């Protein structure tokens, strides 16, 4: 709470109006009110809060002083007759002291010449404090002062809660014309105006726009010449006091300054949640409005509560300064109806802004998470094969083509797919994975296309399939060669752009998905064997990437080992700095049948078991599985003792031996092997074999 400052007796008796404002939700729109380019306000301090408001306009000079000829009249002995003035010049608001005897201070500095005003500036005239702002929603910060208002009750002119209160003529919680028994032409007109107002409120995008719509409607449909919207501060209690309310917008048809309704009347409305019409308030110091000659005018007042969920969150306040055209019960009922609509619209706008703020936060977190995921899924390697792979990924990613990724198990086919997705225009969309070999036919169909509740036994709820999950993103299918023929047919229709249905459903579903498929099978051989559809093969085989086995790019082994070592050291907290030369030699000479996945698991095991500050050769435990020979090694068909060699390895070795025998004459080799030349090419591609340089 801001600390109070002692004022002179009549500071608030005259129209020493003050300004209150701060960040309206859209500063760009704040400048359009009443066609002004640089709207601004002055606020006055009442000892506990910024209370009253006066609008500043370009082309008009606001003079401040004791004389009744000033725009802003202050009754303070320290104030000169013509003390200072505020005006707009050279694109900014300025304050000029008019040679006053006691001077004008901004903070602790006296005003000299034309001093530019910055929103939030507080200037002092005697014991009075005025603040300058360009927006109406949060209070300027008053500097810490030493004098408080503990003796406030002894000071004349500060009796906000004392003195006579206005006479309350009517109270109401529900407008009569909204009651069922009321039906006449006048009621129809009122409802039509409220309907139009509801449409305009619904179109408002900010709180400022909403309050402008409300004030414009009240000005058109009531006799009020001053209207204002007051809302509780964000940190105010559930049932705020008058001091917790901030003026967020006001309108004056005669360019009169705005003064708050008395605290007595505000408390009646805030506590009873009733709209109130009051008149005969000339003796209420808080409601006294003066003209330029200092003559008091009669005032009638409407004060209506803004509340939702049984919580009062503000007030709408109307003045009529014309004794011959006072506010009446009709104005009261219309104001209450407008207030009800305004409260609902304001609640929805607040909820929307809260949701938008939460959504923005989630999106920012999502982007940060995607960046961290992108760092986690790096393609590590310095070999020529890895450089070529990265170049091809960059070329393929920018298109929307389906990609077939080939390679042995553990070579990083999913990692390649993620890099394609993250480098593509679909990077903001979902990346959805599914291993086709891990599920039987019925489960795979359900995973791909989803199912409706009750579609089969155990389908207790609707399930969204992977295709729908990946809409506008990427779907990665691992081991795509393991699909059954029935699933292949349905999968092909989706790839051809047709809609599909969930299992047990009738609704046609269209998706926009990019397919990345991976396999370690020879799909060409599967097509020949008629276990894989030829048309599906051509749909998937638009672009192709090959993940080379680790044994064919030995220069990457040490780089990957260092990467995994750092990763697991950070994870476990072990104090291991690197590898000895002998350990690197052991890793490099091993053929890694499990490829990168095996290397990663080996390094993790080593970090867990290592007792030294560096990894030594004897700290590394390698697998005893047999390894395929590299193309550079001369294949020899075993004729001696039995060896544990797979049939695929025997076939590969025999093909290599035949090719070496024919000096890599493929036609002659195919003739010796008894197969077609095209079949030989497919087998070489399957075993990732090329002619040695």
Secondary structure per residue as TSV (DSSP state, phi and psi in degrees):
chain	resnum	aa	ss	phi	psi
A	1	X	-	360.0	136.0
A	2	X	-	-72.4	144.0
A	3	X	-	-80.2	141.0
A	4	X	-	-73.5	160.3
A	5	X	-	-131.3	136.0
A	6	X	-	-70.6	129.5
A	7	X	-	-108.8	166.4
A	8	X	-	-76.7	170.0
A	9	X	T	-60.8	-40.3
A	10	X	T	-112.9	22.5
A	11	X	T	-57.9	-38.9
A	12	X	T	-102.0	5.1
A	13	X	T	-78.0	-32.2
A	14	X	S	-94.7	178.4
A	15	X	-	-82.1	56.0
A	16	X	-	-79.7	69.5
A	17	X	-	-72.6	151.0
A	18	X	-	-125.1	160.7
A	19	X	-	-108.9	144.1
A	20	X	-	-133.5	119.5
A	21	X	-	-166.5	164.9
A	22	X	-	-170.3	-157.4
A	23	X	-	-56.3	101.0
A	24	X	-	-67.8	151.8
A	25	X	S	-61.6	-27.6
A	26	X	-	-130.7	104.3
A	27	X	H	-64.8	-25.8
A	28	X	H	-66.8	-35.7
A	29	X	H	-83.0	-16.9
A	30	X	H	-61.5	-26.3
A	31	X	T	-80.8	-4.5
A	32	X	T	-94.4	-5.7
A	33	X	G	-62.1	123.8
A	34	X	G	50.8	39.7
A	35	X	G	60.8	23.6
A	36	X	-	-92.8	149.5
A	37	X	S	-93.0	-37.6
A	38	X	S	-128.1	81.0
A	39	X	-	-77.7	145.4
A	40	X	E	-152.0	169.4
A	41	X	E	-142.4	158.6
A	42	X	E	-115.3	140.0
A	43	X	E	-119.4	150.4
A	44	X	E	-118.8	149.2
A	45	X	E	-97.2	130.2
A	46	X	-	-103.6	9.1
A	47	X	S	107.9	-21.7
A	48	X	S	-134.7	-21.9
A	49	X	S	-161.2	163.6
A	50	X	E	-73.8	124.0
A	51	X	E	-112.1	-56.9
A	52	X	E	-113.4	163.2
A	53	X	E	-134.9	140.1
A	54	X	E	-132.6	136.6
A	55	X	E	-88.1	137.3
A	56	X	E	-100.5	139.8
A	57	X	-	-128.0	146.0
A	58	X	T	-64.4	143.5
A	59	X	T	84.6	-6.3
A	60	X	-	-120.4	132.6
A	61	X	-	-96.0	126.7
A	62	X	E	-98.2	111.3
A	63	X	E	-94.6	147.5
A	64	X	E	-128.6	132.3
A	65	X	E	174.8	-176.1
A	66	X	S	-80.8	-24.0
A	67	X	S	-69.4	142.0
A	68	X	T	-69.2	-9.4
A	69	X	T	-80.0	-9.9
A	70	X	S	-75.8	153.8
A	71	X	S	-65.7	-38.2
A	72	X	E	-121.4	112.0
A	73	X	E	-99.2	125.7
A	74	X	-	-118.6	129.5
A	75	X	-	-100.5	81.3
A	76	X	-	-136.2	128.6
A	77	X	T	-59.4	-26.1
A	78	X	T	-80.7	-6.7
A	79	X	S	-93.2	131.5
A	80	X	-	-75.3	166.5
A	81	X	T	-60.4	-45.0
A	82	X	T	-124.4	96.3
A	83	X	-	-89.7	-54.4
A	84	X	E	-155.6	175.4
A	85	X	E	-147.2	152.2
A	86	X	E	-119.2	131.9
A	87	X	E	-150.6	165.0
A	88	X	E	-105.6	126.7
A	89	X	E	-153.4	137.6
A	90	X	T	54.1	40.5
A	91	X	T	81.6	10.1
A	92	X	E	-152.0	157.1
A	93	X	E	-82.4	140.5
A	94	X	E	-132.8	154.8
A	95	X	E	-116.8	132.0
A	96	X	E	-129.2	125.7
A	97	X	E	-78.6	136.0
A	98	X	-	-98.8	41.4
A	99	X	S	71.7	33.8
A	100	X	-	-65.7	155.9
A	101	X	S	-74.4	-28.9
A	102	X	S	-107.2	-4.2
A	103	X	-	77.1	170.1
A	104	X	-	-123.5	133.7
A	105	X	E	-113.3	137.5
A	106	X	E	-108.2	109.8
A	107	X	T	66.7	-119.7
A	108	X	T	-105.1	0.2
A	109	X	E	-100.8	129.0
A	110	X	E	-69.6	145.7
A	111	X	-	-78.7	128.7
A	112	X	-	-131.9	119.6
A	113	X	S	73.6	-157.2
A	114	X	E	-88.5	106.7
A	115	X	E	-101.7	120.6
A	116	X	E	-62.3	141.7
A	117	X	-	-101.8	136.9
A	118	X	-	-112.9	137.1
A	119	X	T	-49.7	128.9
A	120	X	T	103.0	-11.8
A	121	X	-	-63.7	137.7
A	122	X	E	-120.2	122.3
A	123	X	E	-118.9	148.9
A	124	X	E	-111.8	136.1
A	125	X	E	-128.5	103.2
A	126	X	T	61.1	-123.8
A	127	X	T	-94.9	0.0
A	128	X	E	-86.1	146.1
A	129	X	E	-123.5	125.5
A	130	X	E	-120.9	145.8
A	131	X	E	-122.6	146.4
A	132	X	E	-108.1	134.3
A	133	X	E	-150.9	160.2
A	134	X	S	-113.1	3.5
A	135	X	S	-147.1	153.3
A	136	X	S	-113.7	77.5
A	137	X	S	-156.0	-22.1
A	138	X	S	-132.8	152.7
A	139	X	-	-78.5	141.1
A	140	X	-	-62.6	153.6
A	141	X	-	-90.2	121.1
A	142	X	-	-84.8	128.8
A	143	X	-	-59.1	153.0
A	144	X	-	-61.9	130.8
A	145	X	-	-124.7	162.4
A	146	X	S	-92.4	-24.4
A	147	X	-	-91.4	131.3
A	148	X	-	-113.2	177.8
A	149	X	-	-106.7	40.9
A	150	X	T	-64.7	-27.1
A	151	X	T	-99.9	27.3
A	152	X	G	-58.9	-37.0
A	153	X	G	-66.2	-15.8
A	154	X	G	-90.5	-6.1
A	155	X	S	-95.3	125.7
A	156	X	T	-67.0	150.8
A	157	X	T	84.9	-5.5
A	158	X	-	-103.6	10.6
A	159	X	-	-79.0	68.9
A	160	X	S	-63.5	-32.8
A	161	X	S	-100.7	-6.5
A	162	X	S	-98.1	-175.9
A	163	X	S	79.9	178.0
A	164	X	-	-74.5	142.1
A	165	X	-	-95.8	155.5
A	166	X	-	-65.2	153.9
A	167	X	E	-80.3	121.3
A	168	X	E	-85.1	119.9
A	169	X	E	-90.8	-41.9
A	170	X	E	-140.3	146.8
A	171	X	E	-130.7	144.3
A	172	X	E	-157.7	148.7
A	173	X	S	-110.1	-17.9
A	174	X	S	-138.1	128.0
A	175	X	-	-63.5	138.6
A	176	X	G	-63.0	-36.8
A	177	X	G	-74.1	-6.3
A	178	X	G	-94.9	-3.1
A	179	X	S	-79.0	148.6
A	180	X	T	-55.9	-37.3
A	181	X	T	-75.4	-11.9
A	182	X	-	-88.1	116.5
A	183	X	-	-153.2	103.1
A	184	X	S	-152.7	179.6
A	185	X	H	-62.3	-37.4
A	186	X	H	-64.9	-41.9
A	187	X	H	-61.9	-41.5
A	188	X	H	-60.8	-40.5
A	189	X	H	-65.2	-41.9
A	190	X	H	-61.3	-45.5
A	191	X	H	-65.5	-36.1
A	192	X	H	-63.8	-42.3
A	193	X	H	-65.6	-40.2
A	194	X	H	-67.0	-35.5
A	195	X	H	-63.1	-46.0
A	196	X	H	-62.3	-39.5
A	197	X	H	-62.5	-40.4
A	198	X	H	-60.2	-41.0
A	199	X	H	-63.2	-42.2
A	200	X	H	-67.4	-37.6
A	201	X	H	-63.9	-41.5
A	202	X	H	-63.7	-27.7
A	203	X	H	-80.9	-15.0
A	204	X	-	-68.0	134.1
A	205	X	-	-101.5	-17.7
A	206	X	S	-133.3	165.8
A	207	X	H	-65.1	-34.3
A	208	X	H	-64.6	-45.9
A	209	X	H	-61.1	-39.3
A	210	X	H	-63.9	-46.0
A	211	X	H	-65.9	-34.5
A	212	X	H	-64.6	-40.4
A	213	X	H	-61.6	-43.6
A	214	X	H	-65.2	-47.9
A	215	X	H	-65.0	-36.3
A	216	X	H	-64.3	-41.5
A	217	X	H	-66.2	-42.6
A	218	X	H	-65.1	-38.3
A	219	X	H	-65.1	-33.9
A	220	X	H	-80.2	-32.2
A	221	X	H	-105.2	-6.3
A	222	X	S	-125.3	172.7
A	223	X	S	-92.3	7.7
A	224	X	-	-65.8	140.4
A	225	X	S	-110.9	-2.0
A	226	X	E	-137.3	129.6
A	227	X	E	-139.6	151.7
A	228	X	E	-151.6	154.4
A	229	X	E	-117.0	124.9
A	230	X	E	-117.4	130.6
A	231	X	E	-125.7	152.3
A	232	X	E	-69.8	146.3
A	233	X	-	-62.4	158.6
A	234	X	T	-60.6	-32.6
A	235	X	T	-95.3	11.2
A	236	X	-	-72.7	153.5
A	237	X	-	-67.8	173.0
A	238	X	S	-59.7	-42.7
A	239	X	S	-111.3	90.9
A	240	X	-	-71.0	156.0
A	241	X	-	-90.3	166.5
A	242	X	G	-54.1	-36.6
A	243	X	G	-69.4	-15.7
A	244	X	G	-84.4	-4.9
A	245	X	E	-94.2	138.2
A	246	X	E	-114.8	139.8
A	247	X	E	-74.9	116.8
A	248	X	E	-103.5	-17.5
A	249	X	E	-166.5	147.1
A	250	X	E	-152.1	159.6
A	251	X	E	-137.5	141.4
A	252	X	E	-138.0	118.6
A	253	X	T	-72.2	-24.0
A	254	X	T	-112.0	19.4
A	255	X	-	58.0	33.9
A	256	X	-	-83.8	150.1
A	257	X	-	-71.1	154.6
A	258	X	B	-95.7	133.4
A	259	X	-	-124.6	142.0
A	260	X	-	-66.8	152.5
A	261	X	-	-65.5	154.9
A	262	X	-	-62.8	151.4
A	263	X	H	-62.4	-33.1
A	264	X	H	-60.1	-49.2
A	265	X	H	-67.1	-39.1
A	266	X	H	-61.0	-42.4
A	267	X	H	-63.7	-38.7
A	268	X	H	-58.1	-44.7
A	269	X	H	-73.0	-42.9
A	270	X	H	-65.5	-36.7
A	271	X	H	-81.7	-40.7
A	272	X	H	-87.8	-13.5
A	273	X	-	56.6	31.4
A	274	X	-	-113.0	146.8
A	275	X	E	-79.5	140.9
A	276	X	E	-128.0	136.6
A	277	X	E	-111.2	125.1
A	278	X	E	-131.2	146.8
A	279	X	E	-135.6	-177.2
A	280	X	-	55.2	55.3
A	281	X	-	-109.1	20.0
A	282	X	T	-62.3	-28.4
A	283	X	T	-88.4	-6.6
A	284	X	-	-83.2	111.2
A	285	X	G	-58.7	-31.7
A	286	X	G	-69.3	-28.0
A	287	X	G	-104.7	5.7
A	288	X	-	-69.8	124.0
A	289	X	E	-116.8	131.3
A	290	X	E	-111.0	147.4
A	291	X	-	-88.9	-172.8
A	292	X	T	-67.0	-17.8
A	293	X	T	-97.0	4.6
A	294	X	-	79.1	14.7
A	295	X	-	-88.5	133.6
A	296	X	E	-75.6	139.2
A	297	X	E	-107.5	151.5
A	298	X	-	-69.8	147.5
A	299	X	-	-135.0	137.6
A	300	X	E	-116.1	148.7
A	301	X	E	-134.6	139.8
A	302	X	E	-118.0	132.7
A	303	X	E	-130.2	116.7
A	304	X	E	-122.8	139.0
A	305	X	E	-82.6	140.7
A	306	X	E	-99.8	111.4
A	307	X	E	-145.2	148.7
A	308	X	E	-146.9	153.8
A	309	X	T	52.9	34.8
A	310	X	T	64.2	20.8
A	311	X	E	-119.6	127.3
A	312	X	E	-81.6	124.2
A	313	X	E	-116.9	5.3
A	314	X	E	167.6	-172.9
A	315	X	E	-137.0	148.9
A	316	X	E	-109.6	133.3
A	317	X	E	-130.6	126.3
A	318	X	E	-123.6	141.1
A	319	X	E	-118.3	145.1
A	320	X	E	-121.6	125.2
A	321	X	-	-99.5	4.9
A	322	X	-	-103.6	112.9
A	323	X	T	-66.2	-20.0
A	324	X	T	-88.3	-6.4
A	325	X	S	-142.6	65.9
A	326	X	-	-79.9	159.0
A	327	X	-	-64.8	143.4
A	328	X	-	-128.0	-174.5
A	329	X	H	-63.0	-34.7
A	330	X	H	-60.4	-43.8
A	331	X	H	-62.2	-38.0
A	332	X	H	-62.8	-46.2
A	333	X	H	-68.1	-39.8
A	334	X	H	-65.3	-40.8
A	335	X	H	-62.1	-41.6
A	336	X	H	-64.6	-41.1
A	337	X	H	-63.2	-42.1
A	338	X	H	-63.2	-40.7
A	339	X	H	-62.9	-39.4
A	340	X	H	-61.3	-46.7
A	341	X	H	-63.9	-41.8
A	342	X	H	-62.6	-41.6
A	343	X	H	-61.1	-43.6
A	344	X	H	-65.5	-45.2
A	345	X	H	-64.0	-38.8
A	346	X	H	-66.6	-38.6
A	347	X	H	-62.7	-45.9
A	348	X	H	-63.8	-40.0
A	349	X	H	-65.0	-40.3
A	350	X	H	-64.4	-43.8
A	351	X	H	-63.9	-39.6
A	352	X	H	-63.9	-43.5
A	353	X	H	-64.7	-37.3
A	354	X	H	-64.1	-44.3
A	355	X	H	-63.8	-40.3
A	356	X	H	-64.6	-41.3
A	357	X	H	-62.3	-44.0
A	358	X	H	-63.9	-39.4
A	359	X	H	-65.2	-42.9
A	360	X	H	-60.8	-40.1
A	361	X	H	-64.7	-43.0
A	362	X	H	-63.7	-41.5
A	363	X	H	-63.6	-41.0
A	364	X	H	-64.6	-41.8
A	365	X	H	-64.3	-37.6
A	366	X	H	-63.7	-42.4
A	367	X	H	-64.2	-41.8
A	368	X	H	-63.3	-41.5
A	369	X	H	-64.5	-40.2
A	370	X	H	-63.6	-39.6
A	371	X	H	-63.8	-42.3
A	372	X	H	-67.7	-36.1
A	373	X	H	-65.1	-40.9
A	374	X	H	-59.8	-38.1
A	375	X	H	-68.9	-32.2
A	376	X	H	-72.8	-32.8
A	377	X	T	-101.6	58.8
A	378	X	-	-86.8	150.1
A	379	X	-	-90.2	104.8
A	380	X	-	-93.4	131.7
A	381	X	-	156.2	149.9
A	382	X	-	-120.1	2.2
A	383	X	S	-71.7	162.4
A	384	X	H	-62.7	-36.5
A	385	X	H	-61.4	-40.2
A	386	X	H	-70.4	-38.2
A	387	X	H	-62.3	-43.7
A	388	X	H	-64.6	-38.1
A	389	X	H	-63.2	-44.6
A	390	X	H	-62.8	-39.9
A	391	X	H	-63.3	-42.5
A	392	X	H	-68.5	-38.0
A	393	X	H	-60.2	-43.0
A	394	X	H	-61.5	-39.8
A	395	X	H	-70.8	-42.5
A	396	X	H	-74.9	-35.6
A	397	X	H	-61.3	-36.8
A	398	X	T	-73.1	-10.6
A	399	X	S	-94.9	-179.9
A	400	X	-	-113.6	19.6
A	401	X	-	-72.7	148.6
A	402	X	-	-70.0	147.3
A	403	X	E	-129.1	134.5
A	404	X	E	-105.4	119.8
A	405	X	E	-107.0	120.3
A	406	X	E	-107.9	154.8
A	407	X	E	156.2	160.6
A	408	X	-	-69.0	163.6
A	409	X	T	-62.8	135.7
A	410	X	T	88.5	4.2
A	411	X	S	-83.9	-9.6
A	412	X	-	96.8	37.0
A	413	X	H	-66.6	-39.3
A	414	X	H	-66.8	-36.4
A	415	X	H	-62.1	-41.4
A	416	X	H	-62.5	-42.8
A	417	X	H	-62.0	-42.0
A	418	X	H	-63.9	-39.5
A	419	X	H	-65.4	-37.3
A	420	X	H	-61.7	-46.7
A	421	X	H	-62.4	-48.0
A	422	X	H	-68.1	-21.2
A	423	X	T	-95.9	0.9
A	424	X	S	-100.1	167.6
A	425	X	T	-62.9	-13.5
A	426	X	T	-90.2	12.0
A	427	X	T	-58.9	-28.9
A	428	X	T	-78.7	-13.5
A	429	X	S	-84.8	-177.4
A	430	X	-	-80.4	148.0
A	431	X	E	-114.0	111.2
A	432	X	E	-114.6	131.4
A	433	X	E	-112.3	148.2
A	434	X	E	-152.1	128.8
A	435	X	E	-93.4	111.6
A	436	X	G	-71.5	-20.2
A	437	X	G	-83.4	-11.7
A	438	X	G	-88.2	-6.5
A	439	X	S	-130.1	149.9
A	440	X	-	-77.1	178.3
A	441	X	H	-60.4	-47.2
A	442	X	H	-67.1	-42.1
A	443	X	H	-67.5	-37.9
A	444	X	H	-64.0	-40.5
A	445	X	H	-63.0	-42.6
A	446	X	H	-64.3	-40.7
A	447	X	H	-65.8	-39.9
A	448	X	H	-73.0	-47.0
A	449	X	H	-109.8	-10.4
A	450	X	-	81.1	174.7
A	451	X	B	-149.5	158.6
A	452	X	-	-90.1	160.9
A	453	X	T	-60.8	130.6
A	454	X	T	79.4	10.1
A	455	X	S	-65.0	-30.2
A	456	X	S	-156.9	171.6
A	457	X	T	-60.4	125.3
A	458	X	T	97.8	-8.4
A	459	X	-	-84.5	78.6
A	460	X	-	-76.7	-22.4
A	461	X	S	-140.7	163.6
A	462	X	-	-68.9	141.1
A	463	X	B	-122.3	128.1
A	464	X	-	-84.5	125.5
A	465	X	-	-75.7	170.7
A	466	X	H	-65.1	-32.0
A	467	X	H	-61.6	-45.9
A	468	X	H	-66.5	-39.1
A	469	X	H	-61.4	-33.3
A	470	X	T	-92.9	8.9
A	471	X	T	-55.5	130.5
A	472	X	T	67.3	15.1
A	473	X	S	-131.9	-143.5
A	474	X	E	-128.7	136.2
A	475	X	E	-113.1	120.6
A	476	X	E	-104.9	120.3
A	477	X	E	-110.2	110.4
A	478	X	E	-87.9	148.4
A	479	X	T	53.4	48.0
A	480	X	G	-63.5	-24.0
A	481	X	G	-68.1	-9.6
A	482	X	G	-90.1	2.0
A	483	X	-	-65.5	143.3
A	484	X	-	-75.0	158.8
A	485	X	H	-56.8	-38.2
A	486	X	H	-65.0	-43.2
A	487	X	H	-68.4	-37.4
A	488	X	H	-57.7	-41.5
A	489	X	H	-64.0	-45.4
A	490	X	H	-69.4	-37.1
A	491	X	H	-63.3	-40.9
A	492	X	H	-63.2	-39.0
A	493	X	H	-61.6	-39.1
A	494	X	H	-67.0	-41.6
A	495	X	H	-62.0	-29.4
A	496	X	T	-82.0	4.1
A	497	X	T	96.2	4.5
A	498	X	-	-81.3	153.3
A	499	X	-	-76.7	168.1
A	500	X	B	-139.4	171.5
A	501	X	-	-122.9	147.2
A	502	X	-	-67.5	154.9
A	503	X	B	-60.5	126.3
A	504	X	T	82.8	3.2
A	505	X	-	-113.1	167.9
A	506	X	-	-120.7	-12.5
A	507	X	-	-71.6	130.1
A	508	X	-	-78.8	129.4
A	509	X	B	-117.9	127.7
A	510	X	-	-110.8	138.3
A	511	X	-	-133.7	158.0
A	512	X	-	-120.1	96.9
A	513	X	-	-131.3	139.8
A	514	X	E	-97.0	134.3
A	515	X	E	-103.4	127.9
A	516	X	E	-117.6	121.9
A	517	X	E	-118.4	143.0
A	518	X	E	-127.2	147.6
A	519	X	E	-156.4	151.0
A	520	X	S	-113.5	9.1
A	521	X	S	-91.3	161.1
A	522	X	-	-85.6	94.6
A	523	X	H	-65.0	-32.1
A	524	X	H	-62.0	-42.5
A	525	X	H	-66.9	-36.4
A	526	X	H	-65.9	-35.4
A	527	X	H	-65.2	-43.3
A	528	X	H	-62.5	-36.8
A	529	X	T	-80.5	-2.2
A	530	X	T	62.3	30.2
A	531	X	S	-100.0	-7.2
A	532	X	S	-136.7	131.6
A	533	X	-	-65.0	134.6
A	534	X	H	-65.9	-42.6
A	535	X	H	-65.5	-34.4
A	536	X	H	-69.1	-38.6
A	537	X	H	-57.2	-45.3
A	538	X	H	-70.6	-30.4
A	539	X	H	-65.6	-38.5
A	540	X	H	-81.2	-32.8
A	541	X	T	-88.3	52.1
A	542	X	T	-80.8	-51.7
A	543	X	E	-125.5	150.0
A	544	X	E	-131.3	138.1
A	545	X	E	-128.1	140.9
A	546	X	E	-116.5	123.3
A	547	X	E	-89.4	107.5
A	548	X	-	-69.6	141.0
A	549	X	-	-65.0	155.6
A	550	X	G	-64.5	-29.4
A	551	X	G	-67.7	-18.2
A	552	X	G	-92.2	-0.7
A	553	X	-	-141.7	66.6
A	554	X	G	-63.3	-25.7
A	555	X	G	-66.9	-14.0
A	556	X	G	-87.3	-13.6
A	557	X	H	-63.5	-47.3
A	558	X	H	-65.4	-38.4
A	559	X	H	-64.3	-45.6
A	560	X	H	-65.4	-38.3
A	561	X	H	-62.1	-43.7
A	562	X	H	-62.1	-40.7
A	563	X	H	-62.5	-48.2
A	564	X	H	-67.8	-35.0
A	565	X	H	-61.4	-47.4
A	566	X	H	-62.3	-40.9
A	567	X	H	-60.4	-46.9
A	568	X	H	-81.0	-25.3
A	569	X	H	-65.7	-43.6
A	570	X	H	-63.4	-35.2
A	571	X	H	-73.9	-40.1
A	572	X	H	-95.6	-18.5
A	573	X	-	79.6	10.9
A	574	X	-	-70.5	152.6
A	575	X	-	-99.7	79.1
A	576	X	-	-124.9	125.1
A	577	X	-	-95.7	-21.3
A	578	X	E	167.9	-158.6
A	579	X	E	-115.1	148.7
A	580	X	-	-77.2	164.6
A	581	X	H	-61.6	-36.8
A	582	X	H	-66.0	-37.6
A	583	X	H	-66.3	-41.2
A	584	X	H	-62.4	-39.2
A	585	X	H	-63.1	-41.6
A	586	X	H	-60.9	-45.5
A	587	X	H	-64.6	-39.0
A	588	X	H	-71.5	-35.7
A	589	X	H	-78.5	-19.1
A	590	X	S	-74.5	147.3
A	591	X	-	-92.0	-8.4
A	592	X	-	51.8	70.7
A	593	X	T	-62.3	-26.8
A	594	X	T	-91.2	3.9
A	595	X	H	60.2	-146.6
A	596	X	H	-63.5	-35.0
A	597	X	H	-62.3	-41.2
A	598	X	H	-66.4	-40.1
A	599	X	H	-62.1	-43.4
A	600	X	H	-61.3	-46.5
A	601	X	H	-65.2	-36.1
A	602	X	H	-64.8	-43.8
A	603	X	H	-66.5	-39.6
A	604	X	H	-62.1	-44.4
A	605	X	H	-62.2	-39.9
A	606	X	H	-64.2	-43.1
A	607	X	H	-62.9	-39.4
A	608	X	H	-65.9	-39.5
A	609	X	H	-95.7	-14.4
A	610	X	-	-68.5	135.8
A	611	X	-	-107.7	0.1
A	612	X	S	-108.1	169.1
A	613	X	S	-79.3	-17.9
A	614	X	E	-131.0	152.7
A	615	X	E	-82.1	123.2
A	616	X	-	-98.9	169.7
A	617	X	G	-60.6	-39.6
A	618	X	G	-77.0	-6.0
A	619	X	G	-81.3	-14.5
A	620	X	-	-94.3	123.3
A	621	X	-	-108.7	112.0
A	622	X	-	-98.1	158.9
A	623	X	-	-72.6	153.6
A	624	X	-	-99.9	10.8
A	625	X	-	-66.0	147.8
A	626	X	-	-71.1	155.6
A	627	X	-	-125.2	141.7
A	628	X	-	-68.8	148.8
A	629	X	-	-75.8	149.0
A	630	X	-	-80.2	158.8
A	631	X	T	-59.1	-28.8
A	632	X	T	-73.7	-21.3
A	633	X	S	-80.7	140.8
A	634	X	-	-75.5	117.5
A	635	X	-	-76.1	138.1
A	636	X	-	-131.3	125.1
A	637	X	-	-72.3	129.4
A	638	X	-	-67.2	131.4
A	639	X	-	-125.7	-2.2
A	640	X	S	-98.9	-134.6
A	641	X	S	-64.5	157.6
A	642	X	-	-63.5	137.4
A	643	X	-	-125.3	147.4
A	644	X	-	-80.3	90.1
A	645	X	-	-127.5	134.5
A	646	X	-	-74.1	160.7
A	647	X	H	-61.6	-37.5
A	648	X	H	-62.9	-39.9
A	649	X	H	-66.0	-39.7
A	650	X	H	-63.0	-43.2
A	651	X	H	-63.3	-44.1
A	652	X	H	-62.2	-46.8
A	653	X	H	-62.5	-40.0
A	654	X	H	-67.4	-39.5
A	655	X	H	-61.8	-44.0
A	656	X	H	-64.1	-40.0
A	657	X	H	-63.5	-41.0
A	658	X	H	-65.8	-42.0
A	659	X	H	-64.4	-40.8
A	660	X	H	-64.0	-36.6
A	661	X	H	-65.1	-37.5
A	662	X	T	-93.3	13.6
A	663	X	T	53.5	40.5
A	664	X	T	62.2	33.6
A	665	X	-	-85.0	101.4
A	666	X	H	-66.0	-37.4
A	667	X	H	-63.7	-44.2
A	668	X	H	-65.8	-40.2
A	669	X	H	-64.6	-42.9
A	670	X	H	-61.9	-36.5
A	671	X	H	-65.6	-43.7
A	672	X	H	-63.2	-41.9
A	673	X	H	-75.8	-15.6
A	674	X	T	76.7	32.3
A	675	X	S	-130.9	166.5
A	676	X	-	-72.2	154.9
A	677	X	H	-61.1	-39.6
A	678	X	H	-65.1	-35.8
A	679	X	H	-66.1	-39.0
A	680	X	H	-61.6	-42.7
A	681	X	H	-61.9	-40.7
A	682	X	H	-66.3	-38.4
A	683	X	H	-67.5	-38.6
A	684	X	H	-63.4	-39.2
A	685	X	H	-68.0	-37.7
A	686	X	H	-63.8	-41.0
A	687	X	T	-88.8	5.7
A	688	X	T	54.9	47.1
A	689	X	-	-110.4	134.1
A	690	X	-	-135.0	161.9
A	691	X	-	-64.8	128.8
A	692	X	-	-63.7	143.1
A	693	X	-	-76.0	360.0
